[in-house]
Amino acid sequence: MFYRLKTDFRLSIITLLGASAILGITPFAVFRFVQGNLLAALVDVTILAGIIVSVTYAWLTGRTERSGLFLAVMTSSSAVVVGAVTGEPGLFWVFPCLVTSFFLARPRLAIIINIGAILALMVQVDIFRSAVQMWSFAAGAVVVSACAYVFAHRNESQRERLEHLATIDPLTGVRNRRSMDQELALAVASADRTGLPYAVALLDLDHFKKINDEYGHSVGDEVLVDMVALTRQNTRRTDHLFRYGGEEFVLLLPGTHGAGLKTALNNLQQILRKHLKHPGGPVTASFGVAQLAHGESVDSWLARADAALYQAKASGRDCIIYADPDPEQSETASSQEECSLT
Ligand SMILES: Nc1nc2c(ncn2[C@@H]2O[C@H](COP(=O)(O)OP(=O)(O)OP(=O)(O)O)[C@@H](O)[C@H]2O)c(=O)[nH]1
């Protein structure tokens, strides 16, 4: 739970808003109810219910963008309704709503939401004591929105940059192991929920140390970059490639299994064999492949792919070994494809 709050900025804002709303609005709802102001109490309870549903949705589905947008629209329209029902005192709630919009929704959407809320309040002229007060409110709301926009925009671009630096391998441009851990955990959760098949292929270049030793580290680096480019060009847009470490990569293939998986990987193996080169000749790769089994953990899934890769290396390299999650479907615990014993 704390890990998700630490790593997902929008989820932390949604949760903070939910907690503050429960603590801040509940006493008002009770107070208004006791006072007999049932309409205002009902508005408070509706706002609270909407916030609780939205926070729960964000936690359960991880779709914080949708939940954040819903919350931004809901809190702003609630501020308008509270302003209309309670008059001048309700206007104070508009300002925190204008600020939080920028942390819940994308800056451009937040601007639209805020302009809508400000205009919706201004057309209800009865709320304001005078035209001067109305225009003062409008000017204050615009200034608050503009400052919040600048702050949120800078914050978002710096966060994106940091996220990029923390998740990308600088040499090849593919995502690193840290990012892979998150993606595989999401894949396991998605497979549990939707039943979508997932496979991982651990891909390791053969005799890579020799390339470094004979032609230098920079040639080795070029081979890694070429390998990534070839893999990206010859896999689906929905497949994800990660650098696992050194010359070892992980290819995550969502929605691929059985014969389709074998065709995709045989094709990739042949393309690497044909097009991946160093000054002394072609470079080949060995593959260890595992299909995610029902209820399996990320560690066990990767361990099976790793064992299959080990077997591929032991079988002579330039080889694909499939770990079999269900021994009943096959006579052996793994199957071997296209091994060229060298
Ligand atoms: N050029 C370059 N080399 C790297 C990089 N990361 C790791 N290596 C080298 O990759 C080599 C991996 O060597 P080994 O683990 O022995 O693997 P191998 O020579 O490919 O042997 P097999 O995997 O058994 O076929 C080591 O020499 C590392 O120094 C990198 O970013 N660039």
The ligand as an SDF file (V2000), in Angstrom:
LIG
                    3D

 32 34  0  0  0  0  0  0  0  0999 V2000
   29.8070   -3.7680  -24.4690 N   0  0  0  0  0  0  0  0  0  0  0  0
   29.1100   -4.0430  -23.3900 C   0  0  0  0  0  0  0  0  0  0  0  0
   29.3450   -5.1890  -22.7280 N   0  0  0  0  0  0  0  0  0  0  0  0
   28.6190   -5.4700  -21.6340 C   0  0  0  0  0  0  0  0  0  0  0  0
   27.6380   -4.5900  -21.1570 C   0  0  0  0  0  0  0  0  0  0  0  0
   27.0640   -5.1610  -20.0530 N   0  0  0  0  0  0  0  0  0  0  0  0
   27.6960   -6.3270  -19.8550 C   0  0  0  0  0  0  0  0  0  0  0  0
   28.6250   -6.5380  -20.8160 N   0  0  0  0  0  0  0  0  0  0  0  0
   29.5350   -7.6590  -20.9910 C   0  0  0  0  0  0  0  0  0  0  0  0
   28.7890   -8.8050  -21.4140 O   0  0  0  0  0  0  0  0  0  0  0  0
   29.6300   -9.9410  -21.1570 C   0  0  0  0  0  0  0  0  0  0  0  0
   28.7560  -11.0920  -20.7400 C   0  0  0  0  0  0  0  0  0  0  0  0
   29.5850  -12.2230  -20.6550 O   0  0  0  0  0  0  0  0  0  0  0  0
   29.0720  -13.6550  -20.2470 P   0  0  0  0  0  0  0  0  0  0  0  0
   28.0540  -13.5230  -19.1100 O   0  0  0  0  0  0  0  0  0  0  0  0
   30.2610  -14.5210  -20.0060 O   0  0  0  0  0  0  0  0  0  0  0  0
   28.2160  -14.1330  -21.4580 O   0  0  0  0  0  0  0  0  0  0  0  0
   28.6750  -14.5810  -22.9290 P   0  0  0  0  0  0  0  0  0  0  0  0
   30.0850  -14.2990  -23.2350 O   0  0  0  0  0  0  0  0  0  0  0  0
   27.6560  -13.9790  -23.8610 O   0  0  0  0  0  0  0  0  0  0  0  0
   28.4750  -16.1340  -22.8680 O   0  0  0  0  0  0  0  0  0  0  0  0
   27.1160  -16.9260  -23.0420 P   0  0  0  0  0  0  0  0  0  0  0  0
   26.0030  -16.0540  -22.5070 O   0  0  0  0  0  0  0  0  0  0  0  0
   27.2970  -18.1370  -22.2060 O   0  0  0  0  0  0  0  0  0  0  0  0
   26.9570  -17.2200  -24.4820 O   0  0  0  0  0  0  0  0  0  0  0  0
   30.6500   -9.5370  -20.1040 C   0  0  0  0  0  0  0  0  0  0  0  0
   31.9140   -9.4950  -20.7010 O   0  0  0  0  0  0  0  0  0  0  0  0
   30.2070   -8.1140  -19.7200 C   0  0  0  0  0  0  0  0  0  0  0  0
   31.3080   -7.2790  -19.4310 O   0  0  0  0  0  0  0  0  0  0  0  0
   27.4110   -3.3590  -21.8610 C   0  0  0  0  0  0  0  0  0  0  0  0
   26.5710   -2.5260  -21.5190 O   0  0  0  0  0  0  0  0  0  0  0  0
   28.1730   -3.1410  -22.9660 N   0  0  0  0  0  0  0  0  0  0  0  0
  1  2  1  0
  2  3  2  0
  2 32  1  0
  3  4  1  0
  4  5  2  0
  4  8  1  0
  5  6  1  0
  5 30  1  0
  6  7  2  0
  7  8  1  0
  8  9  1  0
  9 10  1  0
  9 28  1  0
 10 11  1  0
 11 12  1  0
 11 26  1  0
 12 13  1  0
 13 14  1  0
 14 15  2  0
 14 16  1  0
 14 17  1  0
 17 18  1  0
 18 19  2  0
 18 20  1  0
 18 21  1  0
 21 22  1  0
 22 23  2  0
 22 24  1  0
 22 25  1  0
 26 27  1  0
 26 28  1  0
 28 29  1  0
 30 31  2  0
 30 32  1  0
M  END
$$$$
